[in-house]
Amino acid sequence: MKKLLLLLILSFVSIQGLASSEKTATLIKTTDPNALCSNGEQATYTVKRGSTNKWAVIMPGGGIAKNVDDYRNRPDGLKDNDVLRNFDAEGHIEKDLSDRGYNMVWIPYCSNLAYQGNHDVMIDGKKVPFRGRAIVKDVIKALDDELTKADDVIFAGFSAGATGISFNADLIGQFDNSRVFLDSLWFDKATEAFYKKFAHKTDPCPYFCSTLFRSNINDSNTSDNSNRMDICDANWTSCFPTRENFQKNGIEDVFLIWSIGDANFIPNQTDLMNSTKSDILFYNAGYSLRADIRKLVGFGKGGHVLAWKKETYKKKYYKMSLQEAANNWIDKKGDAIVIEY
């Protein structure tokens, strides 16, 4: 009988603890009527209050709808509004931030164009919203007071989320304490030079973007009356994650992850290594492995996305693990550089 009573008490305490933990994370609806997911529903985002005056905003990746067929084939989860995010799952940077008492924010990637756009495209006879810019603006507006007064603001994203951070650098850079963590998308000089061969003022996105993204960039009929190509200096590569883009928008503290093999389309890999190394040394923070030689796989081949996968985040491949370097950067102390070449 005593054992049964003890088990009941422990179960009650466990349930109460779980309920208390769940209450710290809240699913919130955006308020701007333009801030819609691609399925037409109002976008949502997760906020989990921490124990400090520090904030971390997470922007996940998930590829991009390069054309109508791409959009049709994308998972429903990349078109729907979000579910409550668990920031405490083992094995990625979100848990390390949460454990440090950061207030956590998750902006869902339900807009399909790298967090850009405030327009519709007719697909199969229906208007499909591509409203990533409107979603990001709404979340930042809702949290403006907290982010303005914060001791530290980190925007962290991977793949398309890293692109979304750079395309919204003008919004992020307004906060004095903002810094960014970018996993697996970086336009070093070699990468930027490669893409600029295909980018012209009359056709800003001919290489891998099609109708959806091009209409997004050139769309001037947005609710904030902003022409994205004006912001991108009439060249879409100017809005990708580059040293110049972040400096232009007042963001000086960057941790970049750009492994050799992730950009295997660059003809001269030696130029890529030298260029990436130069940017990491400039920021005194970053992580770059010879993923091509190691046959390293993160979320994709070539070491694409490493900080959101337990095996690649925690393993010490060279010198120190990505987790160690990232935590040194978060805490603003110690060595935050790993360059394997």
N, C-alpha and C positions, 0 to 999 in steps of 0.2 A: 504493500500500500504506500509506504514511504517513497519507494522507487518511482511508482506511478505519479505520485504528487510532485516529486522532483522533476520528472520528465515534463509534466504539464507546465510547471513554473518556467523551466528552461525554454519550452516551446513558445510560451507566452512572451517571454523576454525577447526571444529571437524574432518573433512576428512583430513586436513593438519596435525593435531596432530596425527591421526592414522597412516598416511603414515610415519611421522617422527619416531613414535614409532616402526613401522615395520622395518624401515631401520636399527635400532640398533641391530636387530637380523639377522644373515646371515647363510644360509645353505651352508656348504662347503663340497666339495668332498675330500675324502682321496686320496693320491697320490701314495701310495704303491700298485702296481698291485695285491699283495696278500691280501690287505685289502678289502675283498669282503663279502657281506651279503650272507646268505645261498641260496638265489635265483640266485646267480651269478653276481649280480649288484655291482658296486663300492659303498662302504659304504659312507654315509654322516654323518655330525655332525653339530650341531648348536652352534654358538658363538654369545653372546649378550654382547657388550661392556658396562661396567659400568663406574662409576665416580671415582673409587679408583684404587689403585695398588694391589688389592686383587682379587683372582681367586677362583671360585668354579666349580668343575667338577662333574657332576651328572652321575651316572651309574645306570639306572633303572633295575628292576628285571623282572621276567617272567618265572620262572620255568626252567627246563632243559630237553633237549631231551635225555632221558635215553637210548633209543633204537630206532630202525628204525620206529616202529609203533608210538612211542611217537612223533617223528619228523613229520611223515605224518599228525598227528592230531593237530599239533600246528597251531595257527592262521597265516594267511599270513602276518599280521603286525609284526610278530616276525621273518620274513624271508626277508622282503623288506628293501630297503634303506629308510631313514627317511624323515619326513616332518619337517617344521620349528617348533621348540618348543616354546611354550608360557610359560615363567618363572614366569609370573605375575598373574597366576590363584590363586584365594583365597584358603587358607586352607592347605597349606603345606610348608615345610621348604624352598623350592626354592624361594618363594615370599619373605620370610624374608631375605634371602641372597641377592636377587636382590634389595630389598628396601634399603639395606645397601650399595649399590653401587658396589657390587662384579661383576667382569666380569664373566659371566655365560657360561658354556660349557655343552652340552648334548651329551653324546656318546650313540648312539642307541644300543639296544640289539637285533641285527638281526643275531647273530652268533650261538645262541642256546646252547652253552656249557659254560655258566658262564664266558664269555669273555676270553676263552682259545681256543687254537687250531690254527694251520696253516697248515691244511691238508684237503683232500677230502675223502668222503665216497661214494661208489656206492650205490645209492638208486633208485630202479625202472629203472635201466639201465642208470642212469645219474650220473655224478660226482656232488656231493653236497658239496660246500665249508663250512668248519667250521673254521673260521679265526678270532676268537675273539681276540686272542693275537696280531695278525697283525694289527687289527683295533686300539686297544688301543695304541700300539707302534707308529702307524702313527700319531694319534692325539697328543700324548705327544711330539713327535718329532717336529710337526708343531708349537706347543706352547712352545717349550723348552725355548726360550729366555725370554718370558713373565713370565713363571712359575719360572725360575731361579732367576729373578730379583724381583719377587712379595714380598709384605710385608706379605702376608698370602696366603696359598694354602690349600683349603679344598676339599678332595675327598669324596663325599657323595653317598651312594648307599643303596638300599633295596633288601632284599632277594637274588636272584642270582646276583644282582649288588654288594651287600656286599661281596659275595663270590668272584666276579670278582676283587674287590679292593684288597682283600687279596692275590689272586693268582698273581696279578700284583704288589705286594708290593715292589718288587725289582726295578720297574720302578718309582713308586711313591716316594719311600724313597730317591731318588737321590736329591730331592729338600729340602733344609735346613728347609724351613718353612712349610712343608707338615704335615697335620693332617687329620684324617679320622672320618667320621660319618657313623656308620653302623646300619641299621635298620633291625633287625630280622634275623640275622645269626651270631652266636657267638659260638666259641668252647671253653667254659670254661673247667676246668679240668674234671668235671663229664661228659660233652658231649664228650670231646676228648677221655676219657677213654672208653666210650661206643663204639665209632666208631673204636678205635684201636683194639678192639677184633676181628673185621672183616677185618682189613687191614694187609696184609702181603707183603713183598718185592716182592714175586713172583706173587702176584695178588693184586695190590694196590687198587682196587675199586670194590670188589665183592658185597658190601651190597646193594647199590642202583644204581650203575653205570653199564652200559653195553657197548656194542661194541663202540659206538660213543665216550664216555668220556674216556674209557680205551685207545683207539687208540690215543686220543688227548694227554693224559698224557705221554704215552710212545713214542710218535712220536719224533724221532730225525732228521727227514728229513724236518726240518723247514728252512725258509729262513735265520734265524739268527743262525742256527746250534746249537740251545739250546735243551737239553733234559730236559723236564719239571720234570721228576722224579729226576734228579740230583739236580735241584733247590729245589725240595720238600724233600730233604734228603732221597730219596728212599721210602718215605711214604707219600701218598697223603694227609693225615690228617695234615701234617706239613705245608701245604700251605693254609689251611683254616684260618679263622679269629681267631687267638690266640694271647695271649700276647707275646709268644716267637717269633712267626713269625714276628710281627710288630717290636719288639725290634731288632731282627736280621737284619732287613732292615732299621733301623734308624728312625722308626716312634714311637714317645713316647706320642703323644697327640691323644687320642681316646675317642669318645663318642659312647657308645654301647647301643643298645636297645635289650633286650633279656628277654621277659616276661615269667613267669611261666605258662606253658600251651602250649607254642609254641614248646617246646621240650618234649611233653608228652610221648615220647617213652623211656625216661630215667627211669629206674626202680626205682631209689631212688630220689624222688623229693626234699627231704631234702638236699641231697648232691648237687643237682643242684642249689638250692637256696643259699647255703653257698658258692659254687664255683662262681656263678655269682656275688654275693655280694662282694666277695673278689676282683674280677677284676674291678668292678665299683669303689670300694674304692681305688684301686691301681691307677686308672686313675683320680680319683676325678671327674668323670663325667659319667653319664649313667642313664638309665631309665628302671625299671623292676617292672611290676605290677603282682598281682595274677590274671592273665587273666583267669585262669582255674576256679577260684571261681566266678569271675565276669561274666563269659560267654561272655567275651569281644571278639568282632570280628572286625578286621581291614580289610586288604585285604583278610584275611582268618581267620579261627578259631584259638583260642588260642592267639589272639592279634598279629597275623602275619602282620607286616607292619603298623605302627601307625603314622609316620611322614608325610605320603603322603595322609592322609585322614582327611578332615576337622574336623569331629566329634571327632576322637581320638587324633588329634594333639592339638586341642584347649581346650578340656574339662579338667577340674581340677578334676581328680579322687581321688588324694591323695596328700596332701601337696602342690603341684603346678602342673600346666599343663606341658605336654611335650614341648609345645611351649616355655614356660617360661624357663624351664631347658635348652633347646637347644639354645635359644637366649643368655642366660648367658654364655654358652660355646662358642658360636660364638664370643661374645664380650669380652671373656676372663675376665669376672668379675662376681662375685656373685655365688650363690649356683647352681650347675649343677648336683645335685644328687637327684634322686627319687627312693627309694627302699621300696616297700610296704610289707615288711616282716622282 
